[in-house]
Amino acid sequence: MTNYRDLTTAEATAALQEFLDERGPALARLRDYLVADGQDPVALLDGTPESFVPLWRWMLSRLTSIDAPGATDPASVPREAWPSWERHTAEKEPTLSLESLTLLDGLVSYLAAVVRNRAPLARWEIARDPHKRYAYNNHPVLVSGRGENHNFLPGLSTVDARAALRGVRESPDDTIAVYARALIEQLGTAAGDTAEGLEPEPPFEIGDVRDEPGGYDFEIGLGDEIAHERSADVDRVVRKLSREDGILEVLREDRELILVRAPSWSLGALQTWIS
């Protein structure tokens, strides 16, 4: 398994093209699943952010784990049968059946289609960042403007699907709808639309500090707006994160810094959860 972050430039370019080539077939498979289940894909997939509410509800009810009766463990088939984004982010799928990954692949395609239709400035790029440990380096991401904000579309739905199947937490019906609306708003902003032409401050940054003294695995640095104007929301996020499976400790050390002890989590998984 080669993680996106470890790909060469040429390999990352090929991985982006493979990801894009998968979008049409994945959406077609989702439509086939809906028809086979007696659903009307034309009515359900109407191109609106609101359509993700019934779609996500339907999908959650049909997701299966790797050990469910009749389900296919991804480990039992060649990795080439996996969606490419799963191949480059998971060495071994811990929870989701191959059928569930196929459903989520279709969701990613539909999400991309809805967002790009309503945010025509959005474009696909390979995420680049000078920090070698940056969670989304070399990932296929949706961006707009200067391309500072990297949106890896499989992230949220996959994390939520795994958590729901493991019984760690429920995923509200409007999870993907809220995400879609946020993406449309973000990606619909043209380059240079920030106040006085200044680059926007990122809302948060996550660093891997496993090799540093202190015993923590990650530190989350918060931007001024979130740290000071939305401090109560930060406290709520700290409480929710502390209840996640595999999280041993979450400490808000000061207003702008959160420390996390979670040895079984990856930087990418935490980045997706916080996003």
Phi, psi and chi 1 to 4 in degrees:
 res  aa     phi    psi   chi1   chi2   chi3   chi4
   1 MET       -  128.3  177.3  -96.1 -172.1      -
   2 THR  -114.7  114.4  -55.8      -      -      -
   3 ASN   -66.4  150.2 -167.6  -73.1      -      -
   4 TYR   -48.8  -40.7  -81.8  118.5      -      -
   5 ARG   -62.8  -22.0  -65.1 -169.8  -60.4  -87.8
   6 ASP   -99.5    4.1  -60.1  -39.6      -      -
   7 LEU   -75.2  149.0  -62.0  177.1      -      -
   8 THR   -73.7  170.7   65.6      -      -      -
   9 THR   -58.5  -45.0  -59.9      -      -      -
  10 ALA   -65.0  -40.7      -      -      -      -
  11 GLU   -66.8  -38.8  -70.6  170.4  -21.7      -
  12 ALA   -65.3  -38.2      -      -      -      -
  13 THR   -62.8  -42.4  -59.8      -      -      -
  14 ALA   -67.2  -36.7      -      -      -      -
  15 ALA   -67.4  -37.9      -      -      -      -
  16 LEU   -63.0  -45.1  170.5   61.1      -      -
  17 GLN   -64.2  -39.7 -171.2   57.2   55.5      -
  18 GLU   -62.1  -44.1 -178.3  179.3   21.3      -
  19 PHE   -58.7  -44.3  175.9   82.3      -      -
  20 LEU   -67.7  -38.2  -63.8  179.0      -      -
  21 ASP   -64.4  -26.0  -70.1  -16.1      -      -
  22 GLU   -78.7  -17.6  -68.4  171.1  -21.2      -
  23 ARG   -61.8  -48.3  -67.2  -47.8   94.0 -138.6
  24 GLY   -62.5  -53.1      -      -      -      -
  25 PRO   -60.0  -36.3  -26.9   35.8      -      -
  26 ALA   -65.8  -39.7      -      -      -      -
  27 LEU   -67.7  -37.8 -176.3   55.0      -      -
  28 ALA   -63.0  -39.6      -      -      -      -
  29 ARG   -65.7  -37.8  -75.4 -169.1  -66.1  -90.2
  30 LEU   -61.9  -43.6  174.8   59.6      -      -
  31 ARG   -61.0  -39.6  -66.1 -179.8 -176.4  -83.4
  32 ASP   -63.9  -41.2  -70.0  -18.1      -      -
  33 TYR   -59.7  -43.7  -91.6  107.3      -      -
  34 LEU   -63.6  -45.0  -71.2  167.4      -      -
  35 VAL   -61.7  -44.3  170.2      -      -      -
  36 ALA   -62.8  -25.4      -      -      -      -
  37 ASP   -93.1    6.4 -166.7   54.6      -      -
  38 GLY    82.8   14.4      -      -      -      -
  39 GLN   -93.4  159.1  -53.3  -66.7  -37.8      -
  40 ASP  -101.2  102.6 -179.2   -1.8      -      -
  41 PRO   -63.9  -28.9   21.6  -31.7      -      -
  42 VAL   -65.7  -43.0  175.2      -      -      -
  43 ALA   -74.2  -39.9      -      -      -      -
  44 LEU   -75.1  -41.5 -170.5   55.6      -      -
  45 LEU   -97.2   70.1  -52.3 -179.6      -      -
  46 ASP   -91.1    5.5   65.4    3.0      -      -
  47 GLY    85.3    8.9      -      -      -      -
  48 THR  -105.6  152.6   64.7      -      -      -
  49 PRO   -59.0  -31.8  -26.0   35.6      -      -
  50 GLU   -64.9  -23.2  -67.9   70.8   29.0      -
  51 SER   -67.4  -17.9   65.0      -      -      -
  52 PHE   -72.7  -16.4  -71.9  104.4      -      -
  53 VAL   -67.9  -58.6  174.3      -      -      -
  54 PRO   -66.6  -31.6   22.3  -33.1      -      -
  55 LEU   -65.9  -45.2  178.0   61.1      -      -
  56 TRP   -68.0  -36.8 -172.9 -124.8      -      -
  57 ARG   -62.0  -45.0 -175.4 -171.8  -55.9  123.6
  58 TRP   -63.0  -42.7  174.4   85.1      -      -
  59 MET   -66.9  -43.2 -165.6  164.6  -72.1      -
  60 LEU   -59.5  -34.4  -74.5  172.7      -      -
  61 SER   -74.4  -12.3   70.9      -      -      -
  62 ARG  -117.0   -0.9  -77.2  151.5 -177.6   82.2
  63 LEU   -69.0  140.9  -66.4  175.8      -      -
  64 THR  -129.7  151.0   53.0      -      -      -
  65 SER   -87.0  170.5   59.5      -      -      -
  66 ILE   -66.5  -22.3   55.3  178.0      -      -
  67 ASP  -105.1   11.8   54.8   -2.4      -      -
  68 ALA   -73.4  147.8      -      -      -      -
  69 PRO   -57.4  129.4  -24.6   34.7      -      -
  70 GLY    80.8   -5.2      -      -      -      -
  71 ALA   -85.4  155.9      -      -      -      -
  72 THR  -103.0  120.6  -55.5      -      -      -
  73 ASP   -72.5  123.4 -175.7  -16.6      -      -
  74 PRO   -54.5  -28.2  -27.0   35.6      -      -
  75 ALA   -66.7  -16.2      -      -      -      -
  76 SER   -88.9   -2.6   69.0      -      -      -
  77 VAL  -124.8  160.1  -58.9      -      -      -
  78 PRO   -58.8  145.1  -23.0   33.7      -      -
  79 ARG   -61.6  -23.1  -71.9  179.2   65.8   88.3
  80 GLU   -62.6  -18.5  -72.0   72.0   18.6      -
  81 ALA   -82.2  -10.2      -      -      -      -
  82 TRP   -80.8  154.5  -59.5   12.3      -      -
  83 PRO   -57.4  144.1  -23.5   33.8      -      -
  84 SER   -62.3  -34.3   63.7      -      -      -
  85 TRP   -65.2  -28.9   50.4  -96.9      -      -
  86 GLU   -75.2  -39.5  170.1   79.5   -5.6      -
  87 ARG   -59.7  -36.1  -81.9 -156.4  -32.8  -87.8
  88 HIS   -95.7    6.6  -69.2  -59.3      -      -
  89 THR  -126.6  -18.2   55.9      -      -      -
  90 ALA  -129.8  123.4      -      -      -      -
  91 GLU   -72.1  -37.4 -176.1  169.7   -5.3      -
  92 LYS  -144.7  125.3 -178.2 -179.1 -174.1  -62.0
  93 GLU   -70.3  119.1  171.9   52.5   48.5      -
  94 PRO   -82.8  -19.9   30.8  -34.5      -      -
  95 THR  -136.3  -48.7  -53.0      -      -      -
  96 LEU   -83.2  137.5  -61.7  165.6      -      -
  97 SER   -70.9  165.2   67.8      -      -      -
  98 LEU   -62.3  -36.3 -176.5   63.9      -      -
  99 GLU   -62.6  -38.9  -68.2   79.6    8.9      -
 100 SER   -67.9  -40.2  -64.5      -      -      -
 101 LEU   -61.4  -36.8  -70.4  173.8      -      -
 102 THR   -65.8  -42.1  -58.5      -      -      -
 103 LEU   -61.1  -45.6  -76.1  175.0      -      -
 104 LEU   -66.3  -33.4  -68.2  170.7      -      -
 105 ASP   -62.2  -40.4 -159.5   24.9      -      -
 106 GLY   -65.7  -39.1      -      -      -      -
 107 LEU   -61.4  -41.6  176.6   68.7      -      -
 108 VAL   -59.5  -42.3  168.7      -      -      -
 109 SER   -64.7  -44.0  -68.7      -      -      -
 110 TYR   -67.5  -40.4  179.8   56.3      -      -
 111 LEU   -60.2  -44.7  176.3   61.3      -      -
 112 ALA   -62.0  -40.8      -      -      -      -
 113 ALA   -65.5  -43.8      -      -      -      -
 114 VAL   -65.3  -46.3  172.0      -      -      -
 115 VAL   -65.1  -45.7  169.8      -      -      -
 116 ARG   -69.3  -29.8  -64.0 -165.4   72.4 -163.3
 117 ASN   -67.8  -34.7 -176.0   54.9      -      -
 118 ARG   -97.9  -10.4  -68.4  171.0  176.6  -97.4
 119 ALA  -131.5   75.5      -      -      -      -
 120 PRO   -62.9  -12.5   19.4  -30.8      -      -
 121 LEU   -78.0  -11.5  -65.3  171.1      -      -
 122 ALA   -69.6  145.6      -      -      -      -
 123 ARG  -147.3  157.0   65.2 -175.3 -174.9  -84.7
 124 TRP   -87.3  137.3  -68.4  105.6      -      -
 125 GLU  -144.1  169.0  -79.1 -169.5    0.4      -
 126 ILE   -92.9  124.1  -60.5  169.3      -      -
 127 ALA   -65.9  131.9      -      -      -      -
 128 ARG  -128.9  138.3  -55.6  -72.6 -168.1 -159.6
 129 ASP  -153.9  140.4 -169.3  -84.5      -      -
 130 PRO   -66.2  -21.5   21.3  -32.7      -      -
 131 HIS   -78.6  121.0  -63.1   90.7      -      -
 132 LYS   -62.9  -28.0  -64.6  178.2   69.8  174.3
 133 ARG   -91.0    4.9  -70.9  177.9  172.5  174.9
 134 TYR   -56.6  130.4  175.4   56.6      -      -
 135 ALA   -57.9  -35.3      -      -      -      -
 136 TYR  -108.3   16.7  -68.7  136.6      -      -
 137 ASN   -54.0  130.5 -101.0  -20.0      -      -
 138 ASN    71.4    2.1  -69.4  -28.8      -      -
 139 HIS   -75.0  150.0  -73.3   53.2      -      -
 140 PRO   -75.7  119.3   25.1  -29.8      -      -
 141 VAL  -132.6  154.5  -67.4      -      -      -
 142 LEU   -92.3  131.6  -93.2 -175.7      -      -
 143 VAL  -138.9  171.4  -58.2      -      -      -
 144 SER  -149.2  173.9   65.9      -      -      -
 145 GLY    57.7 -129.8      -      -      -      -
 146 ARG   -77.5   -7.3  -61.2 -176.0 -176.9   92.0
 147 GLY    78.7   25.1      -      -      -      -
 148 GLU   -73.1  -35.0  -57.6   97.5  -23.7      -
 149 ASN   -93.7  116.2  -64.1  -41.5      -      -
 150 HIS   -99.3  120.2  -60.7  148.7      -      -
 151 ASN  -112.6  105.1  -59.4  -74.8      -      -
 152 PHE   -93.6  101.1 -179.7   58.1      -      -
 153 LEU   -63.2  -32.7  -61.7 -163.9      -      -
 154 PRO   -69.0  -14.8  -21.4   33.9      -      -
 155 GLY   -58.6  -60.7      -      -      -      -
 156 LEU   -62.5  -48.7  175.1   66.1      -      -
 157 SER   -64.4  -36.5   57.9      -      -      -
 158 THR   -69.1  -44.4  -53.5      -      -      -
 159 VAL   -62.1  -44.6  168.9      -      -      -
 160 ASP   -66.4  -39.2  -96.1   41.2      -      -
 161 ALA   -63.4  -44.5      -      -      -      -
 162 ARG   -63.2  -43.8  -71.1  178.0 -179.6  140.6
 163 ALA   -64.1  -40.3      -      -      -      -
 164 ALA   -65.2  -42.7      -      -      -      -
 165 LEU   -67.7  -34.5  -82.4  176.7      -      -
 166 ARG   -80.1   -9.0  -67.8 -161.1  -55.6  -94.3
 167 GLY    76.9   17.2      -      -      -      -
 168 VAL   -70.4  -42.3  173.5      -      -      -
 169 ARG  -162.2  159.2   56.3  179.4  163.8   80.3
 170 GLU   -83.8  153.0  -65.8 -177.0   -3.8      -
 171 SER  -110.5  114.8  180.0      -      -      -
 172 PRO   -57.0  151.2  -23.7   34.1      -      -
 173 ASP   -58.8  -29.1  -69.6  -14.7      -      -
 174 ASP   -94.5   13.9   65.7  -11.9      -      -
 175 THR   -54.3  -51.9  -66.8      -      -      -
 176 ILE   -75.5  -32.4  -52.0  -58.8      -      -
 177 ALA   -62.9  -43.7      -      -      -      -
 178 VAL   -62.5  -43.3  170.3      -      -      -
 179 TYR   -62.6  -43.2 -178.3   46.0      -      -
 180 ALA   -61.5  -44.9      -      -      -      -
 181 ARG   -63.6  -38.6  -75.7 -168.4  -73.7  -93.0
 182 ALA   -65.8  -40.7      -      -      -      -
 183 LEU   -62.9  -44.5  -77.5  173.8      -      -
 184 ILE   -61.0  -42.2  -68.7  166.2      -      -
 185 GLU   -65.6  -44.7 -179.4  178.0   -0.9      -
 186 GLN   -66.7  -47.9  176.6 -149.3  123.8      -
 187 LEU   -77.6  -13.2  -65.7  167.6      -      -
 188 GLY   -82.8   -1.1      -      -      -      -
 189 THR   -91.4  124.5  -57.7      -      -      -
 190 ALA   -76.6  160.6      -      -      -      -
 191 ALA   -59.8  137.9      -      -      -      -
 192 GLY    87.9    5.2      -      -      -      -
 193 ASP   -85.1    0.6  -79.7   -4.6      -      -
 194 THR   -79.0  158.1   55.7      -      -      -
 195 ALA   -58.5  130.7      -      -      -      -
 196 GLU    54.3   24.2  -60.4  178.9    3.6      -
 197 GLY    72.2   11.1      -      -      -      -
 198 LEU   -79.5  148.6  -62.4  176.7      -      -
 199 GLU   -69.8  137.1  -62.0 -115.7  -11.3      -
 200 PRO   -69.2  142.6   25.7  -33.6      -      -
 201 GLU   -74.3  132.7  179.8 -171.0   40.4      -
 202 PRO   -63.4  142.4   22.7  -32.7      -      -
 203 PRO   -65.1  -29.6   21.9  -32.2      -      -
 204 PHE  -159.6  159.4   66.3   88.7      -      -
 205 GLU  -137.2  137.5  -67.4 -177.1  -27.9      -
 206 ILE  -114.4  133.1  -58.3  177.7      -      -
 207 GLY  -120.6  145.1      -      -      -      -
 208 ASP   -87.9  116.9 -171.7  -38.2      -      -
 209 VAL  -120.3   27.3  -65.3      -      -      -
 210 ARG   -60.8  -31.5  -61.5  173.5 -156.9  -95.6
 211 ASP   -87.8    1.3  -62.3  -29.1      -      -
 212 GLU  -102.5  154.0  -61.9  179.4   12.7      -
 213 PRO   -64.8  153.1   21.8  -32.5      -      -
 214 GLY   125.3  -23.9      -      -      -      -
 215 GLY    85.7    4.4      -      -      -      -
 216 TYR   -97.5  158.9  -70.6   94.1      -      -
 217 ASP   -98.8  -33.9  -60.3  -60.7      -      -
 218 PHE  -140.1  151.3  -53.2   99.8      -      -
 219 GLU  -127.3  137.7   65.4  176.2   25.6      -
 220 ILE  -112.8  113.1  -54.8  169.0      -      -
 221 GLY   -92.9  129.2      -      -      -      -
 222 LEU  -100.8  141.3  -56.4  172.7      -      -
 223 GLY   -68.9  160.7      -      -      -      -
 224 ASP   -59.0  -41.9  -73.5  -18.9      -      -
 225 GLU   -61.6  -47.4  179.8 -178.5   -3.9      -
 226 ILE   -70.3  -43.5  -73.6 -177.6      -      -
 227 ALA   -64.8  -37.1      -      -      -      -
 228 HIS  -103.8  -41.8  -63.3  -84.5      -      -
 229 GLU   -87.3  -18.9  -61.6 -179.6   22.0      -
 230 ARG  -128.5   40.7  -59.1 -178.4   59.8 -174.2
 231 SER   -60.4  -37.7 -175.6      -      -      -
 232 ALA   -64.8  -36.4      -      -      -      -
 233 ASP   -66.1  -37.3  -71.0  -24.8      -      -
 234 VAL   -61.9  -43.8  173.5      -      -      -
 235 ASP   -60.9  -38.4  -70.6  -23.3      -      -
 236 ARG   -66.0  -40.5  177.9  176.1   56.3   82.5
 237 VAL   -63.5  -40.5  167.6      -      -      -
 238 VAL   -60.0  -44.1  166.6      -      -      -
 239 ARG   -64.4  -43.6  -69.7 -166.4  -62.5  -89.0
 240 LYS   -66.0  -43.7  -70.1 -175.6   66.0  175.8
 241 LEU   -63.2  -37.1 -179.2   58.6      -      -
 242 SER   -64.4  -19.8   66.5      -      -      -
 243 ARG   -92.7   -3.3  -65.0 -165.8  -67.9  -92.2
 244 GLU   -72.5  149.5  -69.5  -70.7  -25.1      -
 245 ASP   -62.2  129.4 -172.6   32.5      -      -
 246 GLY    90.7   -6.7      -      -      -      -
 247 ILE   -89.7  116.6  -59.7  -68.0      -      -
 248 LEU   -90.5  -32.6  -56.3 -175.7      -      -
 249 GLU  -159.8  140.0 -178.1 -176.9   -0.2      -
 250 VAL  -131.2  119.7 -176.5      -      -      -
 251 LEU  -123.3  120.9  171.7   66.3      -      -
 252 ARG   -85.1   93.6 -171.2  173.9 -174.3 -173.6
 253 GLU   -67.6  -39.9 -172.3  174.8   59.4      -
 254 ASP  -149.4 -173.5   58.1   37.2      -      -
 255 ARG   -60.4  -31.5 -173.2  176.0  -71.1  -90.3
 256 GLU  -111.0    8.3  -62.1  176.6   -4.2      -
 257 LEU  -140.4  130.5 -177.4   66.0      -      -
 258 ILE  -120.0  132.5  -60.7  170.6      -      -
 259 LEU  -108.4  138.4  -61.2  174.4      -      -
 260 VAL  -129.1  131.2 -179.8      -      -      -
 261 ARG  -109.4  108.1 -163.7 -172.0  -43.7  -85.2
 262 ALA  -154.6   76.5      -      -      -      -
 263 PRO   -62.1  -23.6   18.9  -30.6      -      -
 264 SER   -88.6   -6.8   64.9      -      -      -
 265 TRP   -90.9  150.5  -80.0   50.1      -      -
 266 SER   -97.4  163.0   67.8      -      -      -
 267 LEU   -60.4  -41.0 -174.5   66.5      -      -
 268 GLY   -64.0  -39.2      -      -      -      -
 269 ALA   -64.7  -41.7      -      -      -      -
 270 LEU   -68.4  -39.0 -176.6   59.4      -      -
 271 GLN   -58.8  -44.9  178.5   95.3   15.2      -
 272 THR   -66.1  -41.8  -62.2      -      -      -
 273 TRP   -63.3  -47.2 -167.8   96.4      -      -
 274 ILE   -65.0  -38.0  -64.5  -66.1      -      -
 275 SER   -59.6      -  -66.5      -      -      -
